[in-house]
Amino acid sequence: MINILEYGAVGDGQTNDAPAIQKAIDFCAAQGGGVVLFPGGRTYSSGYVLLKSNVEVHLEPGAVWKASSNLEDYYPLRNNGKITAHESGLPSFLNSEYAGRPFHAFIYALGQENVTISGQGTIDGNESVFYGDDSGYHIEGSYYPRVPLLLLEDVKHLTIKEVRLTNCAFWTVHLVGCKDVLIDGIRLLNNLKMANSDGIDPDHCQNVRISNCHIECGDDAIVLKNSGDYKKYGPCENIVVTNCTLVSTSAAIKFGTEGESDFRNILVENCCISRSNRGISIQIRDNGNVENVIFSNIIMETRRFSYEWWGRAEAVCLTALDRKPGVKAGKIRNIRFQNITCEGENGIFLLGSEDNYIEDVTFEGIRLTLDKKSKWEINGYDKRPCQGEGEIHTKISGIYADYVKNVSFHDIQITKKEGILPFYEEDVTLGNVKNVRIDVEEPEDGSQNGEE
């Protein structure tokens, strides 16, 4: 075991300890591997660090590894590290097209094997350095894309366990082209107002297991990506998410919006979602398809937030829409929802397009209770990002489906509380559909008709 204090780290929260940390990691790797220890009770301010094969970084309880306040301390990834404004000049909630490669990295790995981050300590992203406009409900970043906490690319046999990850102003755990990943028992706690502060983003990854985690973040909590800059790594496939508790100001579980390759063979089970703007969202805007996915044994609570955040409190939201002319959205097909319980401010929303029907989707054992909980207006559905109008202004329904085929709903109960009735249209709203079967049962207490 190699102690970073023995390699010159100070741990006073002021000195840049990155050179000492890197020296310890490099020595450990040169010896064939081992453990690099961050002793507890200290804050290690740090610029960028490169992780190496066969090295476990272990943070003792009370150890804080904190990102530097100086952008010059970060590893340049593109444009020689020179930050340029987002091309559109618009805030990220209006235009968030992103090919996946940020300007800088903090903790970075490329092409390594057998990498582990562990312990009861904390890795802190120092988010306030990146603040832009603050509406009171949404903090826009000072530029886009900002610095991920962990950017791990083409890593094989990666383990992240037990650590606390916090205060990240962008994607917290961005996994790119990684194979054989285990993320177990981590606590990921970001600012619920911070834009783009995703939790875990597997991007073109295979054989990923995410389990026993608690995640709170302003943007999507667990979100599968297939970003444009990394298409060489292939699809997101063979992924299991289980036994997690999730809180998000956006979607708790999402696939997309970046989706240049396919998503397939995915299980999400035994999770609890609370205080989220969406429960489950599959948001296809690029060429990649989604298929062979099962969501089961999930309890969720949804509620509305301010307009900057995508979503309208949908329990389940599946959308396949072209992002812009010339970019054809992929297909959503063979999706299963089983034993889902949701209490919230909106129902199930399925929206394909005239030349791209969502198909072969099954809902079974769904318990949906609708009630008004937040101060925000309940006014339909959110399609963003998309061409043209981003919202459907209408009263909500328990189930809203348009441009779908071969979809079935079995053993569905929809309960409406008194507070939702002024905003409620009907249990089922169908647009352009083919072969849709719906079995909605009357709740025993009669509350489907608004009776408590």
LINURBEL-V998708 format. One record per residue. N is the residue number from 1. SS is DSSP state (@ for helix, = for strand, . for the rest). PSI is psi in whole degrees, 0 to 359 (NA if undefined). OMEGA is omega in whole degrees, 0 to 359 (NA if undefined). Layout:
N & SS & PSI & OMEGA
N & SS & PSI & OMEGA
//
This chain:
1 & . & 133 & 183
2 & = & 122 & 181
3 & = & 124 & 184
4 & @ & 337 & 177
5 & @ & 330 & 180
6 & @ & 350 & 179
7 & @ & 14 & 172
8 & . & 0 & 176
9 & . & 144 & 182
10 & . & 314 & 179
11 & . & 34 & 179
12 & = & 3 & 180
13 & . & 0 & 182
14 & . & 313 & 182
15 & . & 140 & 174
16 & . & 104 & 183
17 & . & 4 & 183
18 & @ & 315 & 180
19 & @ & 321 & 179
20 & @ & 318 & 179
21 & @ & 315 & 181
22 & @ & 321 & 179
23 & @ & 318 & 179
24 & @ & 317 & 179
25 & @ & 316 & 181
26 & @ & 317 & 179
27 & @ & 316 & 180
28 & @ & 315 & 179
29 & @ & 321 & 181
30 & @ & 334 & 178
31 & . & 2 & 180
32 & . & 358 & 176
33 & . & 172 & 180
34 & = & 200 & 185
35 & = & 131 & 173
36 & = & 121 & 189
37 & = & 131 & 168
38 & = & 103 & 181
39 & . & 148 & 182
40 & . & 166 & 174
41 & . & 10 & 181
42 & . & 156 & 173
43 & = & 122 & 183
44 & = & 97 & 175
45 & = & 142 & 191
46 & = & 140 & 162
47 & . & 201 & 187
48 & . & 152 & 176
49 & = & 139 & 179
50 & = & 121 & 178
51 & . & 151 & 185
52 & . & 162 & 182
53 & . & 144 & 173
54 & . & 21 & 180
55 & = & 130 & 172
56 & = & 123 & 173
57 & = & 120 & 186
58 & = & 123 & 180
59 & = & 119 & 178
60 & . & 160 & 175
61 & . & 133 & 180
62 & . & 353 & 175
63 & . & 132 & 178
64 & = & 121 & 175
65 & = & 106 & 191
66 & = & 132 & 180
67 & = & 144 & 181
68 & . & 152 & 174
69 & . & 355 & 184
70 & . & 115 & 182
71 & @ & 337 & 179
72 & @ & 347 & 180
73 & @ & 356 & 183
74 & . & 157 & 183
75 & = & 124 & 181
76 & = & 129 & 181
77 & . & 328 & 177
78 & . & 160 & 181
79 & @ & 30 & 182
80 & @ & 28 & 180
81 & @ & 3 & 180
82 & . & 124 & 182
83 & . & 130 & 174
84 & . & 150 & 181
85 & . & 153 & 174
86 & . & 136 & 188
87 & . & 323 & 184
88 & . & 338 & 186
89 & . & 4 & 181
90 & . & 157 & 174
91 & . & 157 & 188
92 & . & 333 & 181
93 & . & 347 & 175
94 & . & 330 & 179
95 & . & 102 & 184
96 & . & 29 & 178
97 & . & 130 & 189
98 & . & 126 & 181
99 & . & 356 & 170
100 & . & 347 & 184
101 & . & 113 & 180
102 & . & 176 & 178
103 & . & 326 & 187
104 & = & 165 & 171
105 & = & 152 & 175
106 & = & 286 & 175
107 & = & 118 & 193
108 & = & 145 & 171
109 & = & 143 & 179
110 & = & 120 & 173
111 & . & 31 & 182
112 & . & 171 & 178
113 & = & 152 & 174
114 & = & 55 & 180
115 & = & 135 & 180
116 & = & 137 & 169
117 & = & 125 & 188
118 & = & 174 & 172
119 & = & 176 & 181
120 & . & 9 & 178
121 & . & 189 & 188
122 & = & 140 & 168
123 & = & 122 & 190
124 & = & 124 & 183
125 & . & 357 & 174
126 & . & 50 & 191
127 & @ & 329 & 187
128 & @ & 339 & 177
129 & @ & 336 & 189
130 & @ & 14 & 183
131 & = & 139 & 167
132 & = & 225 & 181
133 & = & 143 & 180
134 & = & 112 & 180
135 & . & 353 & 188
136 & . & 337 & 178
137 & . & 352 & 187
138 & . & 125 & 176
139 & = & 113 & 175
140 & = & 142 & 179
141 & = & 158 & 181
142 & . & 339 & 171
143 & . & 175 & 185
144 & . & 131 & 357
145 & . & 149 & 181
146 & . & 198 & 189
147 & . & 121 & 172
148 & = & 157 & 174
149 & = & 309 & 176
150 & = & 124 & 172
151 & = & 107 & 187
152 & = & 112 & 188
153 & = & 132 & 176
154 & . & 45 & 177
155 & . & 132 & 178
156 & = & 135 & 180
157 & = & 67 & 183
158 & = & 134 & 177
159 & = & 131 & 171
160 & = & 119 & 186
161 & = & 136 & 168
162 & . & 338 & 186
163 & . & 160 & 174
164 & = & 126 & 179
165 & = & 129 & 189
166 & = & 161 & 171
167 & . & 44 & 176
168 & . & 138 & 182
169 & . & 8 & 178
170 & . & 202 & 182
171 & . & 124 & 190
172 & . & 305 & 178
173 & = & 94 & 180
174 & = & 109 & 181
175 & = & 119 & 185
176 & = & 118 & 176
177 & . & 29 & 181
178 & . & 148 & 181
179 & = & 135 & 183
180 & = & 79 & 183
181 & = & 133 & 172
182 & = & 119 & 173
183 & = & 116 & 190
184 & = & 125 & 169
185 & . & 23 & 179
186 & . & 158 & 172
187 & = & 119 & 183
188 & = & 111 & 190
189 & = & 102 & 178
190 & . & 169 & 177
191 & . & 124 & 182
192 & . & 354 & 176
193 & . & 354 & 188
194 & = & 119 & 180
195 & . & 143 & 172
196 & . & 16 & 182
197 & . & 58 & 179
198 & . & 159 & 177
199 & . & 275 & 181
200 & = & 125 & 183
201 & = & 86 & 170
202 & = & 123 & 189
203 & = & 110 & 184
204 & . & 42 & 183
205 & . & 155 & 178
206 & = & 146 & 176
207 & = & 63 & 183
208 & = & 133 & 174
209 & = & 121 & 177
210 & = & 117 & 186
211 & = & 151 & 170
212 & . & 34 & 182
213 & . & 151 & 169
214 & = & 126 & 185
215 & = & 129 & 172
216 & = & 124 & 179
217 & = & 157 & 182
218 & . & 326 & 178
219 & . & 198 & 189
220 & . & 137 & 186
221 & . & 304 & 173
222 & = & 118 & 187
223 & = & 122 & 178
224 & = & 136 & 183
225 & = & 158 & 166
226 & = & 80 & 188
227 & . & 154 & 187
228 & @ & 324 & 184
229 & @ & 348 & 188
230 & @ & 26 & 185
231 & @ & 336 & 182
232 & @ & 341 & 183
233 & @ & 357 & 174
234 & . & 197 & 188
235 & . & 168 & 164
236 & = & 116 & 183
237 & = & 157 & 180
238 & = & 67 & 185
239 & = & 134 & 179
240 & = & 128 & 174
241 & = & 124 & 185
242 & = & 148 & 172
243 & . & 45 & 179
244 & . & 151 & 172
245 & = & 131 & 193
246 & = & 139 & 174
247 & = & 132 & 182
248 & = & 142 & 172
249 & . & 354 & 176
250 & . & 241 & 180
251 & = & 136 & 178
252 & = & 316 & 178
253 & = & 126 & 183
254 & = & 148 & 167
255 & = & 128 & 184
256 & = & 193 & 2
257 & = & 327 & 175
258 & = & 121 & 185
259 & = & 62 & 183
260 & . & 346 & 177
261 & . & 180 & 186
262 & . & 154 & 170
263 & = & 125 & 181
264 & = & 155 & 177
265 & = & 70 & 187
266 & = & 134 & 176
267 & = & 132 & 173
268 & = & 119 & 188
269 & = & 155 & 172
270 & = & 52 & 180
271 & = & 151 & 174
272 & = & 128 & 182
273 & = & 132 & 179
274 & = & 156 & 174
275 & = & 46 & 183
276 & = & 151 & 181
277 & . & 338 & 170
278 & = & 150 & 175
279 & = & 287 & 181
280 & = & 130 & 181
281 & = & 126 & 168
282 & = & 113 & 192
283 & = & 93 & 185
284 & = & 120 & 181
285 & . & 349 & 182
286 & . & 195 & 192
287 & . & 344 & 185
288 & . & 148 & 178
289 & . & 160 & 173
290 & = & 127 & 180
291 & = & 155 & 177
292 & = & 67 & 182
293 & = & 137 & 176
294 & = & 128 & 171
295 & = & 125 & 183
296 & = & 150 & 175
297 & = & 61 & 182
298 & = & 133 & 174
299 & = & 132 & 184
300 & = & 155 & 174
301 & = & 125 & 179
302 & = & 154 & 177
303 & . & 157 & 180
304 & . & 151 & 170
305 & . & 186 & 184
306 & . & 164 & 190
307 & . & 338 & 181
308 & . & 333 & 183
309 & . & 129 & 178
310 & . & 138 & 178
311 & . & 155 & 177
312 & . & 42 & 176
313 & . & 24 & 178
314 & . & 137 & 174
315 & . & 311 & 177
316 & = & 133 & 182
317 & = & 112 & 175
318 & = & 120 & 180
319 & = & 136 & 175
320 & = & 99 & 186
321 & . & 143 & 176
322 & . & 130 & 181
323 & . & 317 & 182
324 & . & 165 & 180
325 & . & 136 & 179
326 & . & 352 & 178
327 & . & 103 & 185
328 & . & 124 & 179
329 & . & 145 & 178
330 & . & 183 & 183
331 & . & 149 & 168
332 & = & 121 & 184
333 & = & 154 & 180
334 & = & 66 & 179
335 & = & 136 & 181
336 & = & 132 & 174
337 & = & 123 & 185
338 & = & 131 & 175
339 & = & 64 & 180
340 & = & 129 & 176
341 & = & 127 & 181
342 & = & 134 & 169
343 & = & 123 & 184
344 & = & 195 & 187
345 & . & 12 & 175
346 & . & 169 & 187
347 & . & 222 & 182
348 & = & 129 & 187
349 & = & 117 & 179
350 & = & 123 & 183
351 & = & 110 & 169
352 & . & 211 & 178
353 & = & 171 & 189
354 & . & 324 & 180
355 & . & 17 & 182
356 & = & 79 & 180
357 & . & 139 & 166
358 & = & 135 & 188
359 & = & 153 & 177
360 & = & 65 & 178
361 & = & 135 & 181
362 & = & 132 & 172
363 & = & 127 & 181
364 & = & 130 & 179
365 & = & 53 & 183
366 & = & 129 & 176
367 & = & 112 & 186
368 & = & 119 & 177
369 & = & 124 & 184
370 & = & 130 & 179
371 & . & 152 & 177
372 & . & 126 & 184
373 & . & 326 & 187
374 & . & 175 & 177
375 & . & 353 & 185
376 & . & 148 & 181
377 & . & 141 & 174
378 & . & 111 & 191
379 & . & 46 & 171
380 & . & 223 & 192
381 & = & 155 & 184
382 & = & 124 & 181
383 & . & 355 & 186
384 & . & 147 & 351
385 & . & 146 & 182
386 & . & 174 & 173
387 & . & 144 & 176
388 & . & 207 & 183
389 & . & 131 & 184
390 & . & 358 & 183
391 & = & 151 & 171
392 & = & 111 & 183
393 & . & 108 & 182
394 & . & 166 & 167
395 & . & 154 & 184
396 & = & 164 & 175
397 & = & 162 & 174
398 & = & 316 & 177
399 & = & 126 & 176
400 & = & 121 & 183
401 & = & 129 & 179
402 & = & 135 & 184
403 & . & 59 & 176
404 & = & 155 & 176
405 & = & 152 & 181
406 & = & 53 & 180
407 & = & 136 & 181
408 & = & 142 & 175
409 & = & 118 & 181
410 & = & 137 & 180
411 & = & 59 & 180
412 & = & 131 & 172
413 & = & 130 & 179
414 & = & 118 & 180
415 & = & 129 & 178
416 & = & 126 & 173
417 & . & 164 & 186
418 & @ & 322 & 186
419 & @ & 338 & 184
420 & @ & 342 & 190
421 & @ & 322 & 179
422 & @ & 343 & 183
423 & @ & 7 & 191
424 & = & 132 & 179
425 & = & 299 & 184
426 & = & 168 & 181
427 & = & 319 & 185
428 & = & 124 & 174
429 & = & 119 & 181
430 & = & 135 & 175
431 & . & 244 & 179
432 & . & 102 & 185
433 & = & 154 & 177
434 & = & 124 & 177
435 & = & 62 & 176
436 & = & 127 & 181
437 & = & 130 & 186
438 & = & 127 & 178
439 & = & 91 & 180
440 & = & 123 & 182
441 & = & 147 & 176
442 & . & 124 & 175
443 & . & 146 & 184
444 & . & 331 & 183
445 & . & 1 & 177
446 & . & 5 & 186
447 & @ & 353 & 175
448 & @ & 333 & 180
449 & @ & 17 & 175
450 & . & 2 & 180
451 & . & 131 & 179
452 & . & NA & NA
//
